[in-house]
Amino acid sequence: MNKKDRELYDIREGDIIKKKDSYTETCYFMRNQHLNGLGRLFGGTLMAWIDEIAGVVARRHCNNLVITA
């Protein structure tokens, strides 16, 4: 398999998983509880949202329970 093919596919235990299978989109309503006094999103809130999506993608790839840190 050449370098281009390796970039397009993740190979684990003989299965070929396309990177497009990782694509996940979500939408959150930004409420006052998510904003600091200057009206900017709290960094911890953003990290929590990213972690949640990372868990969804990991679950799709391993087809098993996952834990994110």
mmCIF file of the C-alpha atoms, coordinates in Angstrom:
data_MODEL
# 
_entry.id   MODEL 
# 
loop_
_atom_site.group_PDB 
_atom_site.id 
_atom_site.type_symbol 
_atom_site.label_atom_id 
_atom_site.label_alt_id 
_atom_site.label_comp_id 
_atom_site.label_asym_id 
_atom_site.label_entity_id 
_atom_site.label_seq_id 
_atom_site.pdbx_PDB_ins_code 
_atom_site.Cartn_x 
_atom_site.Cartn_y 
_atom_site.Cartn_z 
_atom_site.occupancy 
_atom_site.B_iso_or_equiv 
_atom_site.pdbx_formal_charge 
_atom_site.auth_seq_id 
_atom_site.auth_comp_id 
_atom_site.auth_asym_id 
_atom_site.auth_atom_id 
_atom_site.pdbx_PDB_model_num 
ATOM 1  C CA . MET A 1 1  ? 0.000   0.000  0.000  1.00 0.00 ? 1  MET A CA 1 
ATOM 2  C CA . ASN A 1 2  ? 1.453   3.364  -0.942 1.00 0.00 ? 2  ASN A CA 1 
ATOM 3  C CA . LYS A 1 3  ? 1.576   6.530  1.188  1.00 0.00 ? 3  LYS A CA 1 
ATOM 4  C CA . LYS A 1 4  ? -1.529  8.044  -0.407 1.00 0.00 ? 4  LYS A CA 1 
ATOM 5  C CA . ASP A 1 5  ? -3.565  4.936  0.384  1.00 0.00 ? 5  ASP A CA 1 
ATOM 6  C CA . ARG A 1 6  ? -2.297  4.946  3.974  1.00 0.00 ? 6  ARG A CA 1 
ATOM 7  C CA . GLU A 1 7  ? -3.555  8.516  4.333  1.00 0.00 ? 7  GLU A CA 1 
ATOM 8  C CA . LEU A 1 8  ? -7.012  7.524  3.090  1.00 0.00 ? 8  LEU A CA 1 
ATOM 9  C CA . TYR A 1 9  ? -7.442  4.449  5.259  1.00 0.00 ? 9  TYR A CA 1 
ATOM 10 C CA . ASP A 1 10 ? -6.783  3.426  8.834  1.00 0.00 ? 10 ASP A CA 1 
ATOM 11 C CA . ILE A 1 11 ? -5.941  -0.258 8.939  1.00 0.00 ? 11 ILE A CA 1 
ATOM 12 C CA . ARG A 1 12 ? -6.661  -2.184 12.122 1.00 0.00 ? 12 ARG A CA 1 
ATOM 13 C CA . GLU A 1 13 ? -6.796  -5.964 12.336 1.00 0.00 ? 13 GLU A CA 1 
ATOM 14 C CA . GLY A 1 14 ? -7.405  -6.352 8.627  1.00 0.00 ? 14 GLY A CA 1 
ATOM 15 C CA . ASP A 1 15 ? -10.399 -4.009 8.487  1.00 0.00 ? 15 ASP A CA 1 
ATOM 16 C CA . ILE A 1 16 ? -10.264 -0.911 6.343  1.00 0.00 ? 16 ILE A CA 1 
ATOM 17 C CA . ILE A 1 17 ? -11.884 2.129  7.918  1.00 0.00 ? 17 ILE A CA 1 
ATOM 18 C CA . LYS A 1 18 ? -12.240 5.200  5.748  1.00 0.00 ? 18 LYS A CA 1 
ATOM 19 C CA . LYS A 1 19 ? -11.420 8.550  7.271  1.00 0.00 ? 19 LYS A CA 1 
ATOM 20 C CA . LYS A 1 20 ? -14.754 9.906  6.082  1.00 0.00 ? 20 LYS A CA 1 
ATOM 21 C CA . ASP A 1 21 ? -16.370 7.447  8.524  1.00 0.00 ? 21 ASP A CA 1 
ATOM 22 C CA . SER A 1 22 ? -14.953 9.635  11.321 1.00 0.00 ? 22 SER A CA 1 
ATOM 23 C CA . TYR A 1 23 ? -16.764 12.755 10.158 1.00 0.00 ? 23 TYR A CA 1 
ATOM 24 C CA . THR A 1 24 ? -19.115 13.948 12.868 1.00 0.00 ? 24 THR A CA 1 
ATOM 25 C CA . GLU A 1 25 ? -20.991 17.196 13.078 1.00 0.00 ? 25 GLU A CA 1 
ATOM 26 C CA . THR A 1 26 ? -22.888 18.541 16.028 1.00 0.00 ? 26 THR A CA 1 
ATOM 27 C CA . CYS A 1 27 ? -24.633 21.735 17.016 1.00 0.00 ? 27 CYS A CA 1 
ATOM 28 C CA . TYR A 1 28 ? -24.792 23.255 20.476 1.00 0.00 ? 28 TYR A CA 1 
ATOM 29 C CA . PHE A 1 29 ? -26.891 26.148 21.688 1.00 0.00 ? 29 PHE A CA 1 
ATOM 30 C CA . MET A 1 30 ? -24.594 28.633 23.362 1.00 0.00 ? 30 MET A CA 1 
ATOM 31 C CA . ARG A 1 31 ? -26.305 29.831 26.484 1.00 0.00 ? 31 ARG A CA 1 
ATOM 32 C CA . ASN A 1 32 ? -25.258 32.335 29.121 1.00 0.00 ? 32 ASN A CA 1 
ATOM 33 C CA . GLN A 1 33 ? -24.019 29.493 31.334 1.00 0.00 ? 33 GLN A CA 1 
ATOM 34 C CA . HIS A 1 34 ? -21.380 28.687 28.666 1.00 0.00 ? 34 HIS A CA 1 
ATOM 35 C CA . LEU A 1 35 ? -20.015 32.244 28.523 1.00 0.00 ? 35 LEU A CA 1 
ATOM 36 C CA . ASN A 1 36 ? -17.693 34.204 30.770 1.00 0.00 ? 36 ASN A CA 1 
ATOM 37 C CA . GLY A 1 37 ? -18.181 37.833 31.809 1.00 0.00 ? 37 GLY A CA 1 
ATOM 38 C CA . LEU A 1 38 ? -16.790 39.082 28.476 1.00 0.00 ? 38 LEU A CA 1 
ATOM 39 C CA . GLY A 1 39 ? -19.243 36.986 26.470 1.00 0.00 ? 39 GLY A CA 1 
ATOM 40 C CA . ARG A 1 40 ? -16.654 34.435 25.372 1.00 0.00 ? 40 ARG A CA 1 
ATOM 41 C CA . LEU A 1 41 ? -17.002 30.675 25.520 1.00 0.00 ? 41 LEU A CA 1 
ATOM 42 C CA . PHE A 1 42 ? -15.360 29.021 28.512 1.00 0.00 ? 42 PHE A CA 1 
ATOM 43 C CA . GLY A 1 43 ? -12.387 26.915 27.386 1.00 0.00 ? 43 GLY A CA 1 
ATOM 44 C CA . GLY A 1 44 ? -13.491 24.023 29.589 1.00 0.00 ? 44 GLY A CA 1 
ATOM 45 C CA . THR A 1 45 ? -16.883 23.952 27.895 1.00 0.00 ? 45 THR A CA 1 
ATOM 46 C CA . LEU A 1 46 ? -15.270 23.770 24.475 1.00 0.00 ? 46 LEU A CA 1 
ATOM 47 C CA . MET A 1 47 ? -12.946 20.986 25.644 1.00 0.00 ? 47 MET A CA 1 
ATOM 48 C CA . ALA A 1 48 ? -15.919 19.033 27.006 1.00 0.00 ? 48 ALA A CA 1 
ATOM 49 C CA . TRP A 1 49 ? -17.710 19.304 23.658 1.00 0.00 ? 49 TRP A CA 1 
ATOM 50 C CA . ILE A 1 50 ? -14.595 18.184 21.777 1.00 0.00 ? 50 ILE A CA 1 
ATOM 51 C CA . ASP A 1 51 ? -14.160 15.257 24.179 1.00 0.00 ? 51 ASP A CA 1 
ATOM 52 C CA . GLU A 1 52 ? -17.766 14.192 23.632 1.00 0.00 ? 52 GLU A CA 1 
ATOM 53 C CA . ILE A 1 53 ? -17.313 14.084 19.850 1.00 0.00 ? 53 ILE A CA 1 
ATOM 54 C CA . ALA A 1 54 ? -13.984 12.281 20.230 1.00 0.00 ? 54 ALA A CA 1 
ATOM 55 C CA . GLY A 1 55 ? -15.821 9.581  22.177 1.00 0.00 ? 55 GLY A CA 1 
ATOM 56 C CA . VAL A 1 56 ? -18.405 9.224  19.416 1.00 0.00 ? 56 VAL A CA 1 
ATOM 57 C CA . VAL A 1 57 ? -15.707 8.826  16.759 1.00 0.00 ? 57 VAL A CA 1 
ATOM 58 C CA . ALA A 1 58 ? -13.708 6.374  18.891 1.00 0.00 ? 58 ALA A CA 1 
ATOM 59 C CA . ARG A 1 59 ? -16.833 4.291  19.461 1.00 0.00 ? 59 ARG A CA 1 
ATOM 60 C CA . ARG A 1 60 ? -17.439 4.109  15.702 1.00 0.00 ? 60 ARG A CA 1 
ATOM 61 C CA . HIS A 1 61 ? -13.904 2.955  15.006 1.00 0.00 ? 61 HIS A CA 1 
ATOM 62 C CA . CYS A 1 62 ? -13.482 0.332  17.705 1.00 0.00 ? 62 CYS A CA 1 
ATOM 63 C CA . ASN A 1 63 ? -17.119 -0.794 17.877 1.00 0.00 ? 63 ASN A CA 1 
ATOM 64 C CA . ASN A 1 64 ? -16.738 -1.174 21.637 1.00 0.00 ? 64 ASN A CA 1 
ATOM 65 C CA . LEU A 1 65 ? -17.056 0.880  24.799 1.00 0.00 ? 65 LEU A CA 1 
ATOM 66 C CA . VAL A 1 66 ? -14.514 3.692  25.089 1.00 0.00 ? 66 VAL A CA 1 
ATOM 67 C CA . ILE A 1 67 ? -13.365 6.091  27.775 1.00 0.00 ? 67 ILE A CA 1 
ATOM 68 C CA . THR A 1 68 ? -11.899 9.498  27.026 1.00 0.00 ? 68 THR A CA 1 
ATOM 69 C CA . ALA A 1 69 ? -9.732  11.388 29.485 1.00 0.00 ? 69 ALA A CA 1 
# 
